[in-house]
Amino acid sequence: MHSLVAGIFMAVATLVLLMAGMPIAFALGIVAVATIFIFLEPAQFELLANFIYQSLDNFSLLAIPLFVLMGAIFAGSKASIDLFSAAQKWVGRLPGGLAISSVAASALFAALSGSSAATAAAIGKVAIPEMKKRGYSNPIATGAVVAGGTLGILIPPSVTLILYGIAVEQSIGQLFLGGIIPGIILTVMFCIWIVIATLLERRGISVGGETAENGPVIADFSWKDRFKSFLQVFPFVALLVAILVSLYGGFATPSEAAAVGAILALIMVVVFYRSMTLKKMMNILLESTKESTMILLIIAFSFLIGTVMSFLSIPQDLAGYIAGLNMNKWLILLFINLFLLLLGCFLLPVAIILMTAPIIYPIITALGFDPIWFGVIMTINMEMGLITPPVGLNLFVVKGIAPDIPTSEILKGSLPYIIVIGLSIVLFSIFPQIVTWLPEKLMG
């Protein structure tokens, strides 16, 4: 009973502070301190600083600012233009080809940046004006960018998967491997929906022009143009392969692989694009520092509140209670996913992962679910939150880069992808081997 009362107090107090507009890290810290005063011994308050220090005394955390830096370097270059152009040459002739190109370019850019917002912004700035010029409707154009951006937290390297691995002490390498095949499948599912949505609009399609009154225009490219486009994306593919080989080949830890990626990204932008100036580099470093500091502050205070809950036996008692219920484990999993989706309507994935993973993890393992599999499922669930009102981050990103498009049309184009992502969760739940096969094959 004592742990239940404490858990309710912490949940309500955190929700009130977040609804009042307090930054997530500070809200968690204040609730943790208040809980210590109310439910624990005053002597344990003396350990507060030590708890916070221990939360950040983890070499694996170094991967987060380094991957954030790598993503910022690419976002500040012309990489998105080349990726979109290459994808357009290969799939541009399909129904909704430019929208499909946006999703394909987003998938590759996501693998380089690990950030949904950066992916949506970088690809959207190029793709949305191009699609509008060629006659695509606003819902299809914006929906493809909003949904494509969500791939940034699933396709490795993913900051979200790193945080989940740290929070529940699971292999980050296995989580990265677990996200590869689902990321590819989800990309294909997005593209299939674009084809369906384009055909449902019943709009005409013309070839070779620049504008169209009755439907999208398709540019015609030769096979020579298509194969030349490989040169555009080769540096990105080479960098991605270098990171994955160094990580899964046992040559480097995730932090060291992130360092390799950041250095190679900087060299690539300087050598291939020759667009990096001292002023631009300082801005990139400043923005990376701000984002990394925000994430690390949330990590520190999430660890603190998690430690306090552990002292009070809240996760253990909750896991024991749920595991003891005479209820189908898949029904429990459904409730957990609905709970995460509800949180995703108001909070960022980083905060949700750090706040809930230590609580949900004992429940998942008690029910017999694979923790690597659930980490990927949880991340996919967070993708829905990124495009779900009222606080869908990618919705605001796209609105910022396309202010002339009404919010209602952005929502109209984005909401069907929530169903697509939900279907993918069902698919990966019925066939969990889709997620677990590659980690088991390569890492055992």
C-alpha positions as CSV (number, residue, x, y, z in Angstrom):
1,M,0.0,0.0,0.0
2,H,2.9,2.3,0.8
3,S,4.4,1.9,-2.6
4,L,1.0,2.4,-4.3
5,V,0.4,5.7,-2.5
6,A,3.9,6.9,-3.4
7,G,3.5,5.9,-7.0
8,I,0.2,7.8,-7.4
9,F,1.7,10.8,-5.7
10,M,4.7,10.8,-8.1
11,A,2.6,10.3,-11.2
12,V,0.1,13.1,-10.3
13,A,2.8,15.5,-9.2
14,T,4.8,15.0,-12.4
15,L,1.7,15.4,-14.6
16,V,0.8,18.6,-12.8
17,L,4.2,20.1,-13.2
18,L,4.5,19.1,-16.9
19,M,1.0,20.5,-17.6
20,A,2.1,23.8,-15.9
21,G,4.9,24.1,-18.5
22,M,7.9,23.2,-16.4
23,P,10.8,21.7,-18.3
24,I,10.8,17.9,-18.1
25,A,14.2,17.5,-16.3
26,F,13.3,20.0,-13.6
27,A,9.8,18.5,-13.1
28,L,11.3,15.1,-12.6
29,G,13.9,16.4,-10.2
30,I,11.4,18.3,-8.0
31,V,9.1,15.3,-7.8
32,A,12.1,13.1,-6.8
33,V,13.2,15.4,-4.1
34,A,9.7,15.9,-2.7
35,T,9.2,12.1,-2.6
36,I,12.4,11.6,-0.7
37,F,11.2,14.2,1.9
38,I,7.7,12.6,2.2
39,F,8.3,8.9,1.9
40,L,11.9,8.2,2.7
41,E,14.3,8.9,5.5
42,P,15.9,12.4,5.5
43,A,19.3,10.8,5.7
44,Q,18.8,9.5,2.1
45,F,18.6,13.0,0.9
46,E,22.3,13.3,1.4
47,L,22.8,10.8,-1.4
48,L,21.0,13.0,-3.9
49,A,24.2,14.4,-5.5
50,N,25.8,11.0,-5.7
51,F,22.7,9.5,-7.4
52,I,22.8,12.3,-10.1
53,Y,26.6,11.8,-10.6
54,Q,26.2,8.1,-11.0
55,S,23.5,8.5,-13.6
56,L,25.9,10.4,-15.9
57,D,29.0,8.3,-15.0
58,N,28.5,6.0,-17.9
59,F,30.8,5.8,-20.9
60,S,27.9,4.7,-23.2
61,L,26.2,8.1,-22.7
62,L,29.0,9.6,-24.8
63,A,27.4,8.2,-27.9
64,I,24.4,10.5,-27.5
65,P,26.2,13.9,-28.0
66,L,28.4,12.4,-30.7
67,F,25.5,11.1,-32.7
68,V,23.7,14.4,-32.2
69,L,26.7,16.2,-33.5
70,M,26.9,13.9,-36.5
71,G,23.3,14.5,-37.3
72,A,23.7,18.3,-36.9
73,I,26.6,18.3,-39.3
74,F,24.6,16.6,-42.0
75,A,21.5,18.7,-41.3
76,G,23.7,21.8,-41.9
77,S,25.0,20.6,-45.2
78,K,23.4,19.9,-48.6
79,A,23.2,16.2,-47.9
80,S,19.4,16.1,-48.0
81,I,19.4,17.6,-51.5
82,D,21.6,14.8,-52.9
83,L,19.6,12.1,-51.1
84,F,16.3,13.4,-52.3
85,S,17.6,13.8,-55.9
86,A,19.0,10.3,-56.0
87,A,15.8,8.8,-54.7
88,Q,13.7,10.8,-57.1
89,K,15.6,9.4,-60.1
90,W,14.9,5.8,-59.1
91,V,11.3,5.9,-57.9
92,G,10.0,9.2,-59.3
93,R,7.9,7.4,-62.0
94,L,5.8,5.5,-59.5
95,P,2.4,7.0,-58.5
96,G,3.3,9.5,-55.8
97,G,7.0,9.0,-56.8
98,L,8.3,12.3,-55.3
99,A,6.5,11.5,-52.0
100,I,8.1,8.0,-52.1
101,S,11.4,9.7,-52.8
102,S,10.9,11.8,-49.7
103,V,10.4,8.7,-47.5
104,A,13.3,6.8,-49.1
105,A,15.6,9.9,-48.6
106,S,14.3,10.2,-45.0
107,A,15.2,6.6,-44.3
108,L,18.8,7.1,-45.3
109,F,19.1,10.5,-43.7
110,A,17.6,9.0,-40.5
111,A,20.4,6.4,-40.5
112,L,22.9,9.3,-40.5
113,S,21.3,11.7,-38.1
114,G,19.3,9.5,-35.6
115,S,16.9,12.4,-35.2
116,S,13.3,12.6,-36.3
117,A,13.1,16.4,-36.2
118,A,16.3,16.8,-38.1
119,T,15.2,14.3,-40.8
120,A,11.8,16.0,-41.3
121,A,13.4,19.4,-41.5
122,A,16.2,18.6,-43.8
123,I,14.2,16.5,-46.3
124,G,11.1,18.7,-46.0
125,K,12.9,21.9,-47.0
126,V,13.8,20.2,-50.3
127,A,10.9,17.9,-50.9
128,I,7.8,19.9,-50.1
129,P,8.5,22.8,-52.5
130,E,9.4,20.3,-55.2
131,M,6.2,18.3,-54.7
132,K,4.1,21.5,-54.7
133,K,5.7,22.7,-57.9
134,R,4.9,19.4,-59.6
135,G,1.3,19.3,-58.5
136,Y,1.2,17.1,-55.5
137,S,-1.6,17.8,-53.0
138,N,-0.7,19.3,-49.7
139,P,-1.8,16.2,-47.6
140,I,0.3,13.8,-49.6
141,A,3.3,16.1,-49.7
142,T,3.4,17.0,-46.0
143,G,2.3,13.5,-44.8
144,A,5.2,11.8,-46.5
145,V,7.7,14.2,-44.8
146,V,6.1,14.0,-41.4
147,A,6.0,10.2,-41.5
148,G,9.4,9.8,-43.1
149,G,10.9,11.9,-40.3
150,T,9.7,9.4,-37.7
151,L,12.2,6.9,-39.1
152,G,14.9,8.9,-37.4
153,I,14.3,7.3,-34.0
154,L,14.1,3.7,-35.3
155,I,16.7,3.2,-37.9
156,P,20.1,3.0,-36.2
157,P,22.0,4.9,-35.0
158,S,19.0,5.9,-32.8
159,V,19.3,8.0,-29.7
160,T,16.0,6.6,-28.5
161,L,17.3,3.0,-28.7
162,I,20.5,4.1,-26.9
163,L,18.5,5.6,-24.1
164,Y,16.3,2.5,-23.8
165,G,19.4,0.2,-23.7
166,I,21.0,2.3,-20.9
167,A,17.7,2.6,-18.9
168,V,17.1,-1.2,-18.8
169,E,20.8,-2.3,-19.2
170,Q,20.3,-4.1,-22.6
171,S,22.8,-4.3,-25.4
172,I,22.8,-1.2,-27.6
173,G,24.3,-3.2,-30.4
174,Q,21.5,-5.7,-30.4
175,L,18.9,-2.9,-30.2
176,F,20.5,-1.3,-33.3
177,L,20.3,-4.6,-35.1
178,G,16.8,-5.1,-34.0
179,G,15.7,-1.8,-35.5
180,I,17.2,-2.4,-39.0
181,I,14.6,-4.8,-40.6
182,P,11.6,-3.2,-38.9
183,G,12.9,0.2,-40.2
184,I,13.1,-1.1,-43.8
185,I,9.6,-2.8,-43.5
186,L,8.1,0.4,-42.1
187,T,9.6,2.4,-44.9
188,V,8.1,0.1,-47.5
189,M,4.7,0.3,-45.7
190,F,4.8,4.1,-45.9
191,C,5.6,3.9,-49.6
192,I,2.7,1.5,-50.2
193,W,0.3,3.9,-48.5
194,I,1.6,6.8,-50.7
195,V,0.8,4.8,-53.8
196,I,-2.7,4.0,-52.5
197,A,-3.4,7.6,-51.4
198,T,-2.2,8.9,-54.8
199,L,-4.4,6.6,-56.7
200,L,-7.4,7.3,-54.4
201,E,-7.1,11.0,-55.3
202,R,-7.9,10.0,-58.9
203,R,-5.7,12.8,-60.3
204,G,-4.1,12.8,-63.7
205,I,-0.4,12.2,-64.1
206,S,1.7,13.7,-66.9
207,V,5.3,13.0,-67.8
208,G,8.2,15.4,-68.4
209,G,6.6,18.7,-67.6
210,E,7.2,21.2,-64.9
211,T,3.7,22.1,-63.7
212,A,0.4,20.3,-63.8
213,E,-3.2,21.6,-63.2
214,N,-4.8,18.2,-62.8
215,G,-2.2,16.1,-61.0
216,P,1.4,15.4,-60.2
217,V,4.1,15.7,-62.8
218,I,6.7,13.0,-63.2
219,A,10.2,13.9,-64.4
220,D,11.7,11.4,-66.9
221,F,15.2,10.2,-66.1
222,S,17.5,8.0,-68.2
223,W,19.2,4.9,-66.8
224,K,22.5,6.8,-67.0
225,D,21.1,9.4,-64.7
226,R,20.0,6.8,-62.3
227,F,23.3,5.0,-62.1
228,K,25.1,8.3,-61.8
229,S,23.0,9.1,-58.8
230,F,24.8,6.3,-56.9
231,L,27.8,8.6,-56.8
232,Q,25.6,11.1,-54.9
233,V,24.7,8.7,-52.1
234,F,27.9,6.6,-52.0
235,P,29.6,8.8,-49.3
236,F,26.5,8.4,-47.1
237,V,26.4,4.7,-47.6
238,A,30.1,4.4,-47.0
239,L,29.8,6.3,-43.7
240,L,26.9,4.2,-42.5
241,V,28.8,1.0,-43.4
242,A,31.9,2.3,-41.5
243,I,29.8,2.9,-38.4
244,L,28.0,-0.5,-38.5
245,V,31.2,-2.4,-39.3
246,S,33.1,-0.7,-36.4
247,L,30.2,-1.4,-34.1
248,Y,29.2,-4.9,-35.0
249,G,32.7,-6.1,-36.0
250,G,33.8,-5.6,-32.4
251,F,36.2,-2.9,-33.4
252,A,34.5,-0.2,-31.4
253,T,31.9,0.5,-28.7
254,P,28.8,2.5,-29.5
255,S,30.5,5.6,-28.2
256,E,33.6,5.0,-30.3
257,A,31.5,4.3,-33.3
258,A,29.7,7.6,-32.8
259,A,33.0,9.4,-32.6
260,V,34.1,7.8,-35.9
261,G,30.8,8.8,-37.4
262,A,31.1,12.4,-36.2
263,I,34.7,12.8,-37.5
264,L,33.9,11.2,-40.9
265,A,30.8,13.3,-41.3
266,L,32.7,16.5,-40.7
267,I,35.4,15.4,-43.2
268,M,32.8,14.4,-45.8
269,V,31.0,17.8,-45.5
270,V,34.2,19.7,-45.8
271,V,35.7,17.6,-48.7
272,F,32.6,16.8,-50.8
273,Y,30.4,19.8,-50.2
274,R,33.0,22.5,-49.3
275,S,30.2,24.4,-47.5
276,M,31.5,24.3,-44.0
277,T,32.5,27.7,-42.6
278,L,33.8,28.6,-39.1
279,K,30.5,30.4,-38.4
280,K,28.4,27.5,-39.5
281,M,30.6,25.1,-37.5
282,M,30.2,27.2,-34.3
283,N,26.4,27.2,-34.8
284,I,26.4,23.4,-35.3
285,L,28.4,23.0,-32.1
286,L,26.2,25.3,-30.2
287,E,23.0,23.6,-31.3
288,S,24.4,20.1,-30.6
289,T,25.5,21.2,-27.1
290,K,22.0,22.6,-26.3
291,E,20.3,19.4,-27.5
292,S,22.8,17.1,-25.8
293,T,22.6,19.0,-22.5
294,M,18.8,18.8,-22.6
295,I,18.9,15.0,-23.1
296,L,21.6,14.5,-20.4
297,L,19.6,16.6,-17.9
298,I,16.6,14.5,-18.5
299,I,18.7,11.3,-18.1
300,A,20.2,12.5,-14.8
301,F,16.8,13.4,-13.2
302,S,15.1,10.3,-14.7
303,F,17.7,8.1,-13.1
304,L,17.2,9.9,-9.8
305,I,13.4,9.4,-9.9
306,G,13.9,5.8,-11.0
307,T,16.2,5.2,-8.0
308,V,13.7,6.7,-5.6
309,M,11.0,4.5,-7.1
310,S,13.2,1.5,-6.7
311,F,13.8,2.4,-3.0
312,L,10.1,2.4,-2.6
313,S,9.7,-0.9,-4.5
314,I,7.2,0.7,-6.9
315,P,8.3,-1.0,-10.2
316,Q,8.8,-4.4,-8.4
317,D,5.4,-4.3,-6.7
318,L,3.6,-3.1,-9.9
319,A,5.3,-5.8,-12.0
320,G,4.3,-8.5,-9.4
321,Y,0.7,-7.2,-9.3
322,I,0.3,-7.2,-13.1
323,A,2.1,-10.5,-13.6
324,G,-0.3,-12.0,-11.0
325,L,-3.4,-10.9,-12.8
326,N,-5.4,-13.6,-14.6
327,M,-5.2,-11.7,-17.8
328,N,-3.8,-12.5,-21.3
329,K,-0.3,-11.1,-21.7
330,W,-1.2,-9.7,-25.1
331,L,-4.0,-7.7,-23.6
332,I,-1.6,-6.3,-21.0
333,L,0.8,-5.4,-23.9
334,L,-2.1,-3.6,-25.6
335,F,-2.8,-1.5,-22.6
336,I,0.9,-0.7,-22.3
337,N,1.0,0.4,-25.9
338,L,-2.1,2.5,-25.5
339,F,-0.6,4.1,-22.4
340,L,2.6,4.9,-24.3
341,L,0.6,6.3,-27.2
342,L,-1.3,8.6,-24.8
343,L,2.0,9.9,-23.3
344,G,3.4,10.4,-26.8
345,C,0.6,12.9,-27.5
346,F,2.1,15.2,-24.9
347,L,5.8,14.3,-24.3
348,L,8.9,13.7,-26.4
349,P,10.2,10.1,-26.9
350,V,13.4,10.8,-24.9
351,A,11.3,11.7,-21.8
352,I,8.9,8.8,-22.2
353,I,11.6,6.2,-22.6
354,L,13.5,7.4,-19.5
355,M,10.4,7.9,-17.4
356,T,8.6,4.6,-18.2
357,A,11.2,2.0,-19.4
358,P,12.5,1.2,-15.8
359,I,8.9,0.7,-14.7
360,I,7.6,-1.3,-17.7
361,Y,10.8,-3.4,-18.1
362,P,10.1,-5.7,-15.1
363,I,6.5,-6.2,-16.3
364,I,7.6,-7.1,-19.8
365,T,10.2,-9.6,-18.6
366,A,7.8,-11.1,-16.1
367,L,5.3,-11.7,-18.9
368,G,8.0,-13.5,-20.9
369,F,8.5,-10.9,-23.7
370,D,12.0,-10.3,-25.2
371,P,13.4,-7.0,-23.9
372,I,15.2,-6.3,-27.3
373,W,11.9,-6.9,-29.1
374,F,10.0,-4.6,-26.8
375,G,12.6,-1.9,-27.1
376,V,11.9,-1.8,-30.8
377,I,8.2,-2.0,-30.3
378,M,8.3,0.9,-27.8
379,T,10.4,3.0,-30.2
380,I,7.9,2.4,-33.0
381,N,5.1,3.4,-30.6
382,M,7.1,6.7,-30.0
383,E,6.9,7.3,-33.8
384,M,3.2,7.5,-33.5
385,G,3.5,10.2,-30.8
386,L,5.7,12.3,-33.1
387,I,2.8,12.7,-35.6
388,T,-0.1,12.7,-33.1
389,P,-1.7,16.0,-31.9
390,P,-1.5,18.0,-29.8
391,V,2.2,17.9,-29.3
392,G,3.4,15.9,-32.4
393,L,6.9,17.3,-32.9
394,N,7.1,16.5,-36.6
395,L,3.8,18.3,-37.2
396,F,5.3,21.5,-35.9
397,V,8.6,21.0,-37.8
398,V,6.7,20.7,-41.1
399,K,4.4,23.6,-40.3
400,G,7.5,25.6,-39.6
401,I,9.1,24.9,-43.0
402,A,5.8,25.1,-44.9
403,P,3.8,27.9,-43.1
404,D,1.5,28.5,-46.1
405,I,0.0,25.0,-45.8
406,P,-3.0,24.9,-43.4
407,T,-2.5,22.7,-40.3
408,S,-5.7,20.8,-41.1
409,E,-4.1,19.6,-44.4
410,I,-0.9,18.6,-42.6
411,L,-3.0,16.6,-40.2
412,K,-5.1,15.1,-43.0
413,G,-2.0,13.8,-44.7
414,S,-0.3,12.6,-41.4
415,L,-3.0,10.8,-39.6
416,P,-3.2,7.7,-41.9
417,Y,0.4,7.0,-41.1
418,I,-0.6,6.4,-37.5
419,I,-2.7,3.5,-38.7
420,V,0.2,2.2,-40.8
421,I,2.5,2.4,-37.8
422,G,-0.1,0.7,-35.6
423,L,-0.4,-2.1,-38.2
424,S,3.4,-2.5,-38.1
425,I,3.3,-3.0,-34.3
426,V,0.7,-5.8,-34.8
427,L,2.9,-7.4,-37.5
428,F,6.0,-7.4,-35.4
429,S,4.0,-8.7,-32.4
430,I,2.6,-11.6,-34.5
431,F,6.1,-12.3,-36.0
432,P,8.6,-11.2,-33.3
433,Q,11.3,-12.9,-35.3
434,I,11.3,-10.0,-37.7
435,V,12.9,-8.0,-34.8
436,T,14.9,-10.6,-33.0
437,W,16.4,-12.6,-35.9
438,L,19.2,-10.3,-36.9
439,P,20.4,-9.6,-33.3
440,E,20.4,-13.4,-32.6
441,K,22.1,-14.2,-35.8
442,L,25.0,-11.7,-35.5
443,M,25.4,-11.3,-31.7
444,G,23.8,-14.4,-30.2
